[in-house]
Amino acid sequence: MSLGSNTCALHPLRRSSSSRQASCCLNCPVYVAVLVTAVYLYRARDVRFMATIAVAWLLGWIVEALCNAHAYHDRPFAAGFGPALVHHAANNSMPSSHVTFVWVIAAVFAMKGKWSLSAVLTAFGFVLAWARIYVGIHWPLDMIMSAVVAIGSAAFADLTFRTIANVMRRA
């Protein structure tokens, strides 16, 4: 019997508390990244910076959707490599949405010269990447692809907004 992503082995209709705790701990770096970004954006009130993050994240999401549609890649547990230590759907694994999200924000901070915040978020991304590999829901290659997508999306978004700003300055 295959259990859904929100069930526990003892009570198929209810998630176990250990599964909820593991999911919370596994996603903690994402929550920290959102908090760090929200505090920075609240203090800076930089609309262009907010827009760059939003566009970069959207581009990363589009690349992920294209990978889902055209480059299916089984998760380790779905490929028979071993059991997943947390419940997860057996869908496409490349790239990791969570890690891409954190690294997109870190890349945008780096491109804006906010090196300390970028370093903190990059470190959180590495912790998140290792955790998702360790629990058996991602391959190391998924994390490399997440980094490529994050850097590419952030660079494209930053270049787009710089170009728009230069055109508006000339006008």
C-alpha positions as CSV (number, residue, x, y, z in Angstrom):
1,M,0.0,0.0,0.0
2,S,1.4,3.4,-1.0
3,L,0.9,6.1,1.5
4,G,0.2,9.7,0.4
5,S,2.5,12.5,1.2
6,N,0.4,13.7,4.2
7,T,0.0,10.4,6.0
8,C,1.8,8.4,8.6
9,A,2.3,4.6,8.7
10,L,0.4,4.1,11.9
11,H,-2.6,6.3,11.1
12,P,-3.0,6.6,7.3
13,L,-5.5,9.5,7.6
14,R,-3.3,11.7,9.8
15,R,0.2,13.0,9.7
16,S,2.5,11.9,12.4
17,S,3.9,14.5,14.8
18,S,7.5,13.4,14.0
19,S,6.7,13.9,10.3
20,R,5.4,17.4,10.9
21,Q,8.5,18.2,13.1
22,A,10.8,16.8,10.4
23,S,9.1,18.8,7.7
24,C,9.3,22.0,9.8
25,C,13.0,21.4,10.6
26,L,13.7,20.5,6.9
27,N,12.1,23.8,5.7
28,C,13.5,26.0,8.5
29,P,16.2,27.6,6.3
30,V,13.4,28.7,3.9
31,Y,11.5,30.4,6.7
32,V,14.7,32.1,7.9
33,A,15.5,33.3,4.4
34,V,12.0,34.8,4.1
35,L,12.4,36.5,7.5
36,V,15.8,37.9,6.7
37,T,14.6,39.2,3.4
38,A,11.4,40.7,4.8
39,V,13.3,42.5,7.6
40,Y,15.8,43.9,5.0
41,L,13.1,45.0,2.6
42,Y,11.1,46.6,5.3
43,R,14.1,48.6,6.4
44,A,15.4,49.5,3.0
45,R,12.0,50.1,1.3
46,D,13.7,49.5,-2.0
47,V,11.0,48.8,-4.6
48,R,13.4,47.9,-7.4
49,F,15.1,45.3,-5.1
50,M,11.7,43.8,-4.2
51,A,10.8,43.6,-7.9
52,T,14.2,42.0,-8.8
53,I,13.6,39.3,-6.2
54,A,10.0,38.7,-7.4
55,V,11.1,38.6,-11.1
56,A,14.1,36.3,-10.3
57,W,11.9,34.0,-8.3
58,L,9.3,33.9,-11.1
59,L,11.9,33.1,-13.7
60,G,13.2,30.3,-11.4
61,W,9.7,29.0,-11.1
62,I,9.2,29.0,-14.8
63,V,12.5,27.1,-15.4
64,E,11.3,24.6,-12.8
65,A,8.0,24.2,-14.6
66,L,9.8,23.6,-17.8
67,C,12.0,21.0,-16.2
68,N,8.9,19.3,-14.8
69,A,7.4,19.2,-18.3
70,H,10.4,18.3,-20.4
71,A,13.1,16.8,-18.2
72,Y,11.5,14.4,-15.6
73,H,14.0,13.2,-13.0
74,D,13.0,10.7,-10.4
75,R,13.6,11.4,-6.8
76,P,16.0,9.0,-5.1
77,F,13.4,7.0,-3.2
78,A,11.2,6.8,-6.3
79,A,14.2,5.4,-8.3
80,G,14.7,2.7,-5.7
81,F,17.9,4.2,-4.2
82,G,16.5,4.0,-0.7
83,P,13.6,5.1,1.5
84,A,12.8,8.8,2.0
85,L,13.1,9.7,5.7
86,V,10.2,12.2,5.3
87,H,7.0,11.8,3.4
88,H,7.2,13.4,-0.1
89,A,5.4,13.0,-3.4
90,A,7.2,10.9,-6.0
91,N,7.3,13.8,-8.5
92,N,10.1,15.4,-10.5
93,S,13.1,16.3,-8.3
94,M,15.1,18.7,-10.4
95,P,15.7,21.5,-9.5
96,S,14.8,21.8,-5.8
97,S,12.1,24.5,-5.4
98,H,13.1,25.2,-1.8
99,V,16.8,25.6,-2.4
100,T,16.3,27.5,-5.6
101,F,14.0,30.0,-3.7
102,V,16.7,30.6,-1.0
103,W,19.5,30.8,-3.5
104,V,17.6,33.2,-5.8
105,I,17.3,35.6,-2.8
106,A,21.0,35.1,-1.9
107,A,22.0,35.8,-5.5
108,V,20.0,39.0,-5.7
109,F,21.5,40.2,-2.5
110,A,25.0,39.4,-3.9
111,M,24.3,41.3,-7.1
112,K,23.2,44.3,-5.1
113,G,26.5,44.2,-3.1
114,K,24.9,43.0,0.2
115,W,27.6,40.4,0.7
116,S,26.9,39.5,4.4
117,L,23.2,38.8,3.8
118,S,24.1,36.9,0.7
119,A,26.6,34.8,2.6
120,V,24.1,34.0,5.4
121,L,21.4,33.0,2.9
122,T,23.8,31.0,0.8
123,A,24.8,29.1,3.9
124,F,21.2,28.5,4.8
125,G,20.8,27.2,1.2
126,F,23.6,24.8,1.7
127,V,22.1,23.5,4.9
128,L,18.8,23.1,3.2
129,A,20.4,21.4,0.2
130,W,22.3,18.9,2.4
131,A,19.1,18.2,4.5
132,R,17.0,17.4,1.4
133,I,19.7,15.1,0.0
134,Y,20.2,13.5,3.4
135,V,16.5,12.7,3.9
136,G,16.5,11.1,0.4
137,I,14.2,13.4,-1.5
138,H,16.8,15.0,-3.8
139,W,20.0,14.1,-5.6
140,P,23.2,16.3,-5.4
141,L,22.7,17.1,-9.1
142,D,19.3,18.7,-8.2
143,M,21.1,21.1,-6.0
144,I,23.7,22.0,-8.6
145,M,20.8,22.7,-11.0
146,S,19.1,24.8,-8.3
147,A,22.3,26.9,-8.0
148,V,22.4,27.3,-11.8
149,V,18.8,28.3,-12.0
150,A,19.0,30.7,-9.1
151,I,22.1,32.5,-10.4
152,G,20.8,32.6,-13.9
153,S,17.4,33.9,-12.8
154,A,18.8,36.5,-10.5
155,A,21.3,37.7,-13.2
156,F,18.6,38.0,-15.8
157,A,16.3,39.9,-13.5
158,D,19.1,42.2,-12.3
159,L,20.2,42.9,-15.9
160,T,16.6,43.5,-16.9
161,F,16.0,46.1,-14.2
162,R,19.4,47.8,-14.8
163,T,18.5,48.1,-18.5
164,I,15.1,49.5,-17.7
165,A,16.7,52.0,-15.3
166,N,19.3,53.1,-17.9
167,V,16.6,53.6,-20.5
168,M,14.5,55.6,-18.1
169,R,17.5,57.8,-17.1
170,R,18.2,58.6,-20.8
171,A,14.5,59.5,-21.5
